[in-house]
Amino acid sequence: MLVSNDSTAVGQLTNGMQQYAITADVCSDLATAARLINTRKFEVIVVDLGLTKQVANVLERIRLSPANQNSVTFALVESRAPEESSVKPNFIMRKPLTDGLVGSTLKVALGLIIRDFRRYYRCLVKVPVVLRIEGGTKVPCEMMNVSEGGLAVNTPVILKPRSAVRAQFTLPEEPTEFDIEAEVTWCANNGRAGLRFLSVSPEQKLVLQLWISHRIEQGLPEHIAELFQRAH
């Protein structure tokens, strides 16, 4: 998300982001920015501190947002403006911007951006999952998606939120058999449910991260995939 009403800076930033396969939602007012921060997840948030005197509060709102507290943040400041925000962004870019400055800053930030993106990325995949619930009962399910932090499934039973389960599954082209302690975070009447991983061994966590990273790379343009691999 890009919070600015400076058309020149917006144009330079959106062009620079496109080189890294990043698309931007542009907000020229604080009300829209605040609403989006509260309702959506962004890997990158750029805030123009010259927009209004209250715009610095957006950085604090980001850090208090459950979805965006780990987002990579950039602040745009005038060339001689002091850095007054009590909540420091990850990166600062001073105006007037140049294509070289935007490109080099994004390249340095790419590792952080990829790490945050991979953490929240939900990979669509349909494979069998066996849930072991209270009493040792095994429930066969179908996975809908998986991320580093959990998965979503279709189940033949209605699960109880906050109940503990164990999820057993394998992923396509990956021989590792996952057996992970998890918690039900939500369950719909149609049998769909979301699970949050509670305990993942270091070995299985690494395998899952690498598998997800490979899936992300497959959907990226070749030059971006190369940058992704180096940053990863």
Steps between C-alpha positions, in 0.01 A plus 500: 500500500624847408369793707575823315344776288830586329434387143869513404610284792207263449596451135866433582414255778237305307737467203780386727279247676388352169861400435468270803150373413347713778164666436393798711169628634534879507323698776501878496312542830554369851146370553530253212850398608386436859206290381718286274762447771227370729344268243774377264849355505782685320860381461619856428362830628642834383395811694565855375564695821437824311133416441365657823622556856304195614643257245776384736224336707455255212835341588382443856170357373695257281702368794181451703327315216499119549517444124757768413726534802777314313449679168808665350450877536648789305473870587527773239638824643602834358874539448554719808210387717588359845402143587229570758305173512532306827434177307790451263441355151727230360623732225504874431508656153557871463346710226551575223500133412702357216453169318840392631408576862166319477654197330797467736281541812251238382783262415644532852152452649417197285617245756268642768211526253538138390523374857176676595326390179601137548384502864144593400482343154222240468581238241194341341541122505266202519647202682364260764535602866426286803400686814538322829261655750415446866485133595723403210222507239638537147309723258594485127491846340613683187746787519392828338814706558811506716730771634795510739259557784213264429259352249136490395308178443167358393378265772206258525439614859452833674806579710495715812703824492801498734499119517836324468570261212794338324525545124666225297573557130756498221543765231533451123854404392614499864564166678493646852206380708376790711350433842426837659321607815240763411201695629167554324463875448170499310246257362208566265172309478602364159787309658781733407743575781822687566786366712790686659822308551603494866817293490712428194840331527793702357552234232137503386487881517797526265350248256170691500674835443701363209195333344296822522792707368529269198127536429526879522797502260303298244248783469756780463659643185847353445697813597294540819541132585879544480483791744269294721750213509789728592299673773372166632 
